[in-house]
Structure formats: structure tokens, C-alpha cells
């Protein structure tokens, strides 16, 4: 039996009992299909470099097209590895068959694709323009494999997707999922929660049940969105009810609003949120102990109730004590990027 401890900077974190504002904040970047181009890669590079300067780790959700582009270029892959060293998280992003910009991968059968793939997109209350989707490229497994290669030894734990039935295309080994809304900045405040998807039986197989921890975000498209989110964050009567404040934007949103301008909403939000509990998604989930599939943090599973861990909280040194006759226990110490640092 393996007991896994996740340590942030080698320190066990005590859960904050009270807070005036959310103790955690995160920033997700959607790297969408259709925008895996050298121009958008350079925009993302400037975004990540700026976030590093503000000490705001990003959760970078890459679609299949972005993953293929990065893996095909050793310089881009090396750049991603340097980002990971600065706490930026590699995550997956998927536009399923219900999305206007489907990324052409799915576990759905052909009849479901034909019945559910939209032909127009819904913008500002009306249907406009044709969708930008291709034909079926493959099932999801090649994407899963490529994501694992991109994540490297940091592990792939986080997933953001748009679909009516997430279990069909969801990577079954993932533990964390991001979701959110576009209507009001209050949608960007949440406490980590757990949901189970499926099982759903299709001609291509049975998918699920998969249980994941979720966390919510609010979409930022412009400076008005960033200002609105900032106002809600500062409204402690509301924000103090939640442990997490989260936002998301797209690479193309930042490009379209002059990536070099300090008044760009992306930089506006970086300046505001810097120093306010900024973490990537996996760091927040681990800090809050939200994990549906394995035991993390300092809370032992039911089968190890007799095992004592002390001191709690701790800094640098922690001890285990088990009763005589207890099952052998293997302990792994894992850093914030998911890498095993010590096992015994």
C-alpha cells in the first residue's frame, strides 16, 4: 500500500480556517484548436513570461493541435519544460462534438457526430457564421498519449473541456477538471467540489463512471470583464464565502487586444491578482485535499486510520507511527509538479 504525500515547497500546508477573501486564485489559459500557429505561440510565450514576472502560475490547457505543434519542435518543448519549472501547469483542453470549434477527436460514434455537431456558433444572443470544425481524425487515445508526453514527469492531472457528456471523451486518469461561465463574475468563485460522470454506453464502448474534483472560473474577454471580476473579488461579503477565485481567457483574446499593451486586460488581471494566493489548479486541489481517486495531503485513507502523522502541520520534517502488525507502508514524497522526490 502506498501512502502519497504532496508537499508544496517541502512544507505541509494547514488549511486556512478563516479568510477575508479567497486564499487561492488561479488563471487558466485555453489554447484552442484553430489557433495552433507560430503567431499565437509567440503570444502565449509573452503571456507566460509576463505571468512569471508577476509570480502568477498559469494552468495551460492545450488542445490536440497545440500539443502536436509543441511536440514537433524541440525548442518549443524545451520552452514548456522551463515554464513547468516556474510552476506553470501543463493541462489538457478538448472541444468535443457539441462545440462549434470541435477539435476533430472524439470517442463518440459517427452517428452521434452527425447528429450533434453544430454548423453555426451562438454569439451575443444570435447564431452567426459557420463553425470551424473538421472531420473525425481519431478517437481520444492518441491525444491522451501525446498529453502525457507533453506533461513529462510532472504528470498530467488537469483537464478543461466543453461537452454535454464529459465522461465520453474525458481522460479517465485525470483527477481535476476546470469549468465555468461567461455570464457573471460571481461564476469565478467556488470551493473545490466532486462530481461523477457516467457511465454512458455507446457503440464505441462504455465510458465512466469517472469521478473528478472540479473548480470554477469566469471568462475574461476584455478590460470590462477584468474590472468586474476585480470588483466582486473586493466585495468581501461575497468573496469571503469561497476558497478559490478563478479566471480563464484564450490566447487569441489576448492577441486581438494588443498583446504588448500594458492596458491589455490580461496584464490588468495579472497586476491585480499578483500576491493574492496565486497557484495553478493542481496546487489548489492539493492544498484543499480535494482528490477523488487517491489520498493526498495529510489525511490517511480509512484502511490506514491507525497510522499517525506528526507534527501536523509540519515544516521540513514529518514522522509516521504505525501499530505493531500494521500493513507495510510505502511513502512517496511528491513535489508540486507531481515528481517523486523521495520514497521509502
N, C-alpha and C positions, 0 to 999 in steps of 0.2 A: 504494500500500500504506500502510495506516495503522498506526502504532505507538502504542498507547494506554498511558499511564502513569496509575496510580491512586495518588494521594498522600493520606495521612492527615495533615491539618493541614499540608500542604505539605512533609511530611518523608518520605523514603523509609525504610521500616522494615526493619531487619535481622532475620532470623529468629532467635529465641532458641535457642541451642544446647542449653542445659540449663535445667531449671526444677524447683523443689521441688514445685510444684503447677501445675495448668493455667494457662498465661499468658493464656488467653482465657475469658470467660464470657458467656453470652447468656441473655436472658429473652424467650420468645415468649408472646404473648397471643392466644388463639383467640377471635375474635369470631364466634360460631356463629349459624347460621340459627335462627330461632325466638326470638332474644333481641335483635333489632334494634328496641329500644324506647327511648323517652325516658329511662326509669328506668335501663336498662343503659348508655345513652350517658353519663349523669351519673356512673355508677360508673366507666366507662372514663376519663372526664375526670379524676376524682380519682386513679385509678391512675397515669395518665401524669404528672400534676403531681407526685405523690409520687416517682415514679421519676426525674423530672428533678431534684428536690431532692437525691436520693441519687446523682446522676450515673450512673444506670443506664439506658442507652438501650434501649428496647424494640423488638422486632420485632412489629408489629401486623398480624396475619393476618386480613384482613377477608373474610367470606363475602359472596355476592351481595346479600343483604338489607341488610347493613350498608353496602355500597358505595352502593346505591340511596338509603338513608336519608341518607347524608352528602352525596352529590351534589345531592340535592333541597333542601338547606338551606345557603345561602351562609355562615351563621355557623358551622355545623359544619365546612364545608370550610376556612374560614379558620383554625379551631382546629387542624385537621390540618396545615395548612401551618406553623403555629407549632410544632407538635410536630416536624415534619421539620427545622426549623431547629435544634432541640435534639437532633438525631441519632436521633430515633425513626424507625424504618423502616416504610414502607407496604409490606405484602406481601399475597399472596392466600391465601385459605383456602377449601377446597371439600370438602363432604361428598358423595361420589359415591353411586351407586345401591346399593352394598353397605352403606352406613351407615344406621342406624336413623333418623337425622335427615337424610335426603337433602335437599339444598337446591333440588331441582326443576330443575336444569340438568344436561345431560349430552350427550355425543356418541354415547352408546350408542343402538342402535335400540330400538323399543318392545318387541320380544320379550325382549330382554336385561333391560329394566327389570322386566317382569312376572315373569321367572324368578328375579331376584336381589335385588329389593327386599325386605328383611326386614319382618316385621309385628310383631315383638317385640324388645325390647332385652335384652342379656345383662348383668346386674349382679350382682356378688358370687356368681358361680357358678350363677345361675339365670336363666331367661327370665321377665321381668316386664313388664307394661304394654305398651300398644300404642305403636308408633312414631309419630313426629310428622312425617310427610312428606307433601308434596302431590303433585300430578300434574305431568307434564312441562310446564315453562314454555318452555324453549327449548334449543337447542344452546349450546355454551360460548362462541361468539364474542362475543355481547353482553356477557358477563361480562369477557372479556379487554379489550374496548374500554373498558368502564367502569372497570376497574382501571387502565388506562393514564391515563385522565382523573384518577382519584384520586391516582395517584402523581405526576402533573405532570412537571416537568423533572428530578425526582430519579430517574426511571426505575423500572420495576418489575422486580425481579430475583429475588425470593424467593417461594416457594410452599410451602404446607403443605396436604396433602390426605389423605383416607382413602379408598382404593380398592384393589381387588385387582389392577387393571391400570392403573397411573398414566398410561401413555402415551396412553390413550384421551381423557382429559379434561385432561391436563397442558397448560398454556400452552407452546407449543413454543419461544417466545423466551426463556423463563426459564433461568437458569444455576444457581440454587441452590434446594435443597429441604430442608425440615426434616422430621424423622421422629423416632420414639422409642417409649418403652414405659411401662407402668404398674406393672410387677411388682417392680422393684428399682431403687434409686437408682443402681446401677452402670450402668444403661442411659443415664444422663445424661452419660456421659463418652465422648469419641470423638476421633478425628483426622479431619479432613475427607477424604472419600473419594468416588470417582466410580462411578456406575452408569449403564448404558444400558437403556432400556425400549423394548420393541417390536422390530420392527414388529408391529402387530396389525391384521389385515384384518377389517372388519365391513361390513355392508351400507351403512353410512353413510360409509364411507371407510377408508383405511389410515392408521393413526396410529403415528408413530415411524418409525425409531428416534430417540429423544431421549436425549442424554447430559447428565447433571447432576451437580453436586457436592452431596453430602449432609452433614448434620451432625445429631447426635442430641440428644434431650432426654429428661428424666424428668418425668412429670406430677406436679404439686403440687395436692392437693385439700384439705389441712388442715395444721395445725401439725406433726403427726407426720411427714408427708412432708417438710416443710421441714427438720425436725431430722435425719431420716435422711439426706437429701441433704447436709446440712452435715457430718455425721459421716464420710461417705465422702469428701467433699472434703478434710477434715482428715487423712484416712488417706493420708499421702504415699506409702506403699509401693504403694498402688493408684493414686491420682490422678496421681502424677508420670509415669505411663506415657502420659498423654493431654495433648493441647494445649488441649482445649476441655471446659468443663463447661456444660451447658445444661439449662434447665428450661422448662416450659410450664404455663400454667393458663388457665382460662376466665373471662370476665367474670362469668358467673353464679356461679362458685365463690366469687369474692371478695364479691359481693353477698350471697350466702347466709350468709357468716360475719361480717357486720357490717363493712362497708367502712370505717367510721370508727374502728374499734378498733385501737390500736397493737399489740395482740397477734394481729391477723389474720395468717395465715401469709404473705400477700403482703408485708406490711411486715417481717415477720420475715426473709424471704429478702432483701429489699432492704437491710436493715441489715447482714446478714451479707456479702453479695456486693459491697457498695459498696467501690470502690478495688481490686478484685481483677480487673483486666483486663476490665472491662465494655465490651462492644461490641455492636452489632447484628450480624445474621447476615452481611450483605454486607461489613461491615468485617473480620470474622474471615476470610471466604473470601479476600478480597483480601490480607490480611496474610499468609495462608498460601500464597498463589499458586495456590489451587485454582480453576480455571476451565476447563471442558471445551470451550468454543466459541471464545473469543478469548484472545489473550495479554494478561495483566495483569501488574502488578508490574514487576520489572526484569529479567525473563527473556525474551530475544528469541526469536521463533519460528525454526524451522530455516532458513527462507529468509533470515533476517537474521543468521545466525551471525557474519558478518564485521563487523557493526556493534558498536562498543564504546560502553559507557555508563560514565561515571566522573565523580566518585568514587562508589564503591559500598561501604557505604551513604553517603548524602549528606544534607545539610540545606540547603534553600532553593535551591541551585544544582546543576545536573547538566548534563553535556556529552555530546554524541554525536559519534562519529567514524566515518565510513564510507569504504571504499576508493574510489579513482577508478573510475568506471564502474558503481558500485552503483546499484540502482533508486532512483528518487526516494522519499523517505520523508516522510510527513506525520505530525507528532507532535501528539497531543492530551493535555493535562493535565486530568485529571478529579478532582474532589474526592470526598469520602467519600459524598456523596449522589448521585453519578453525573452531576453537571453539568459541562460542559466549561468550564474556566476560562481556558484558553489553547490556541491552536492555531497551528502554524507549519510 
